[in-house]
Amino acid sequence: MRISRLRLRDVRNYTHWEMTPDSALTVLVGPNAIGKTNIIEAIQLIATGSSFRNPRWEEIVRWDAPSASISMTAEGDGSHVEVELQVDTTGAHTWRVGGSVKKRIADACRFIPVIAFTPDDLALVKGPADQRRSALDALGDQLSTTYSALRRDYGRVVRQRNTLLREGAAGADLEPWDEQLIRLGSRLHVHRRRLARQISVEATEIYTHLAGGESMDVRFSDRCGLVGDDLSVEISSEEADAALRAEVYRRRADERARGVSLVGPHRDDITFLVGGRDARSFASQGQQRTIALAWKWAEVIVVTRILNKTPVLLLDDVMSELDEARRGALTDLVQRDVQTFITTTTTGYFDPSLLKAARVVTLGGVS
């Protein structure tokens, strides 16, 4: 499906704004701080229920407005759907699909998958581990309700367990939370590892293509007590459960001393290797950015294969951060039958023939 209409009311800096995007490429051009990223965020929110900014819900409501709404019309494959999200200043939010209220976000956000690529994603390689985990989890949430539920439930267990550890809990008070961490954590690790493997298979091939034959490898560094970081090795839930259980008991004294959960998939990480060396320390900035680009491109492929739906691609001001060769590679992805929204301060980064076929929306002020 493709987005055929987008409307914002009292969202961020917009009182009212409406767009009929192109089915292929829409370029949002305007100066910095005009609100281009707010539009990209709104698309991601209405389509997925989350945003790369990770805002509190009330933050998207325009200052002094009582509420905000984002509505989207999507069409394709003989289907037509209207989705609306309403948010008030307390953070309360309501979803409607075809006018009917939906109690679960999953029931409203199942029509169009979204891949977002922002300047922060260019730091995927050298950024903190939670950035790489978040990248995987954001995709996993869209691909599987099981993945999303596991991640949420596991996160709640870790937070509660950390509270108990800080309070000095031990023995019977901690054991039920140990069991939940092990049970949920082992399953989450297996799901996340499988997803990482699927993306890495595509990303390594894409990187080699973009880098003129240079090789890239991806390793999965777990904190669940498993041995080895080779993603090609399949790990069962039973193996993960046994390893995590042993690791929890092995690190029990350390966790009590530090008052925090040191074991589990909330500390998993991904390592990128270029030429056999850790890209965080040895890769150039250009190589690191090529890895990030290859990873995002791989996400598009994986989503399309698993869901049998082509995702919408959101590119927020990344053209200015890439050199000419990598802008060309990204343009190649844009032209592969993917509905794409790009924000930019200038159209000078684009080939004139590409712009001629696109819808260019100039944002010169706030309406």
N, C-alpha and C positions, 0 to 999 in steps of 0.2 A: 504493500500500500504506500501511497505518497500523500504528503500533507498538501491539501489544496487551499486551505484558508487558515489563518492564524489571527486571533484578536486578543488584545491586551486591554484591560481596564484597571487603572490605578495600580499598575505593577511597576515597582521601583520608581523610575522617573517619568513614566508614561501615564498621562491622564486617560488617553484613548489612542490606540494605534491598531491598524489593521493591515494585513498583507495577504495578497494572493501570490504565493511563491511559484516559481517555475518547477516543472516536474523533474528537471535535471539540476540546474545550477542557479542559485540565487546569491548575489553578491551584495552585502550590506556595507556601504562605504560611507565614511564620515570621520570627523576628527576624533581624537581621544576624548574620553569622558562624555561623549554624546549619548551613550546608552546602547551601543552595538552589542556588548556582551550580555546586557539584560535581555535582549531578544533571544540570543542563543540559549541563555539559561531558561527562559520561559518555554522554549521548545522542549528542552530536556525534561523540565518539570512536568509538563502536560503529558509527555510521552512515556516517561519512566517513573515519575513520582520522586525523583531525586535530582540533585544538581551537583556539578563539579565544585561549586562554591560551598557546599554543605551548609546552607543557611538555616537559621531558625525560620519556621514558617512565617511568623509575623514580620520578618525582615523584608519579605517581598512586597508588602503592602506599602503603597506610596504614602509619604509623610502627610499626615492630617486627613487621610482618607479612611473611612470606616472599614473598608474591605477591598479586596482585589479579586479579579477573575481572569483566567486564561481559558480560551476556548479554541479548539482545533477541529477542523473537518479533515477527514482522511478518506481517500478513495482508492480503489484498485481491486483487481481480481473479482469484479462484479459486486463489490461491497461498498457501502457508504456508512461512515460512522461519525457521530458528533460527540466530542468529549469536552467536558467543562470542569474546571477546578476553581472553587471559590475559597478564599482564605480571609479570615478577619484578623483584627489586631491582637487577639488573644492567641493566635496560632491555630485556632480551630479551622479545619478545612473539610470541604465536602466535594465529593466527586459525583458527576452525573454522566451517564452514557445514554445518548438518545433521550435525554430528559429524565431518565430514571436514576435515582440515587443509588450509589454503590457503596457498601460498607467497607469493602476491602480495596486497597489500592491495586492489588493484583488483578481485580476484575475490570478496573478502568485503564490499566497500563499494560495491555496485552496485545495491542494492535500494531504498533510500530517500534521496533528496536532502534536504539540510538547509539552511535559511537561518537564521542566528543574528543577533540584533540585541541588542547590549549597550550600556551607557552609553558605552563607548569609541567606538562607531560614531557617536554623536551629534557627535563631533569630526571626522567624515569631511571636512568642508569645510576647517576651519582647522588640522587636524592635519598631520603631516609627509607628504611624498609617498609614503613607503613604506607608509603606512596605506591609501592609495587603491589602490596597486598590489596590496597584499595582499588587499584586498576583491575586486578583479577576479580575481586568481589563485586565491583560495579557491573562487570560483564556477567558474572555468574548469577547475579540477582535477576538479570533480564532473561537468561537462558532457562532458569529452573526455579520454580517456587520452592522446591525442596532445598536448594542451595540457599535461597534467601532466608527461609525459615531457620535452617541450621545456623546460619551466620548470626541472625538476631538472637536466637536462643543461647547460643554459645557466648555471645558478647555479654548477655545479662548474667550468665553464670560467672564469668571472669570478674565482672564488676562486683558482684556480691561476694565472691571468694576473696577478692582483694580487700574488701571492707573487713571481712572476718580476720584475715591475716594481719591487717593493721591493728586490729583490736586484740591480737594475741590469742585468737581462738585455736584450739587444738583438739585432737581426739574425736569424740563423737560429734562435736559441733562442726567440724570441718569435713568429716568423711562423706556425708551426703553430697556436698559440693564437689569433693574430689571425684566421686562417681559420675556426677553429671558432666564435669569437665572432661573426663576420660571418654565417656560415651558419646557426647556431642563432638568433642574435639577430634576424636579419631575419624569420625564420619566426615567432618568438615575438611580435615586434612586430605582425605582420599578424593573428595570432590574437587577441591582446589588443585590438587596435584594433577588430576586428570585434565582439568581445564588448561592448566599451564602447559601440559604436554601438547595438547592440540594446537594451542597458539604458537608454541615454540617451534613445532614442526614447520608451520607456514612461515614464521618470522625468520628462521634461519635461511630458508630458501630465498625469501624476498631480500634479506640483507645482502646475500651473495650477489644477487642481481643488481642491487643498487650500488654496491661497493666494488663493482668490477671484478668479481671473483673472490674477493676476500671472504674468509670464513668467520662465522659467529656461532657460538654455542651458548646454551642456556642451562644453568644448574639450579636445582631446587634445594635450598638449605633449610632443613626443618629443625624445630625445637621440640620434637616429639619422641626423641630417643631412637629414631630410625638410623640405620647405617647406610651411608652412600647418598649421593646427590644426583644420580643419573635419572633423568625424567623418563627414560625409556623403560625403566624397571617398574613393573606394575606392583602396587602395594595394595593388599586387601584390607578391608575394614578390621578383620580379625588381627592381622599383623600390626596395624596401626594401634589398635586397642591395647594389645599386649605390650608394645614398645612404650606407649604413652603411660600406661599404668606403672611400668617399671621405673620410668623417668620421674614420674610424680613422687614416688616413694624415695627415689635416690636423692632428689633435690628438696625433700621436705624441710630439712633443717635450714637450708639456704633461704627458702621462701619465707619461713617464719622469722628468720633474722632480718630479712629485708622488707617484709610486709607486703609482698607482691607476688603474683603468679608468674613464675619464671619459665614454666613449661607449657607447651601447647601451641596450636596453630596461630594464635595471635602474635607469635614471635617468628613465624616462618619468613623466609626471604627468598628472593631470586637473585642469582648472580649471572651476569653476562660476561662471556669471554670472547675476546677478539684475538685471533692468532694464539689461542691457548692461555692468554693472560687476562687477569681481571680488568674489565673495561673501566671500572671506577677509578683505578689508579693509572692505567697505562694507555687507555684509548684517548684519542684526540677529541676535542669538542665536536668536530665534524662526524667522527665515528659514533660518538654517543648519540648524536641527534639522528643519525641514520638508523641506529638501533631502535630509537623511539618511534621513528616513522615506520619502520618495518613491523614493529609490534602492533601499531594501530591498524596498519594495512591488514595484518594477520587477523585482527579482531573482526574486521569486516567479513573476511572469508569464512571464519569459524561461525559467526552468527548466521550468515547466509546458508551455510551447510546444515547447521543444527535445526534452525527454526524454519528453513525453507522460505525465509523472508529476507529481502535486501534491506539492511538498516539505513536509516537516515544518518548522514555524516555531517557533524558540526565542527567547523574549523574556525576557532576564535583567534584571530590576529596572529596566526603562526607563520604566514608568508614572510612577514618582516623579520622573523627569527631564523629563516633558512637561507642558505646561499642559493645561487641560481640553479645548480644541478639538483638540489633537493627540492626546490620549488617545482622543477620540472617533473620530478618523480611524483610529487603530491598531485600535480595537475593530471598526471597519467591515471592516478587512482580516481580522481574526480570524474574523469571521462568514462568510467567503467559502469555505466548504468546505475549509478548511486545518486539518489537525491541528496544534494549537498547545499549547505548554507555556509557561506564564508564571510567573516567580518574583516575589514581592512581599512586603512587610512588612505589608501591610494589604489587605483586600478592599474597602476604602472607595473605591478608584479605579474599581470596576466597577459597572455597572448590575445591580441585583438580579435582573432577569430573565435576564441573561447568566449570572450565578453559579448560578442555579437549574438551568440546563440543563447546567452544567459539573460536572467532578469536582474538588472542592476538597480538597487534601491538606495537612493542618496538620502542620508540622514543629516540634514543641515540644522535641525533644531528639534525641539521636543514639542509634540502636539498634545 
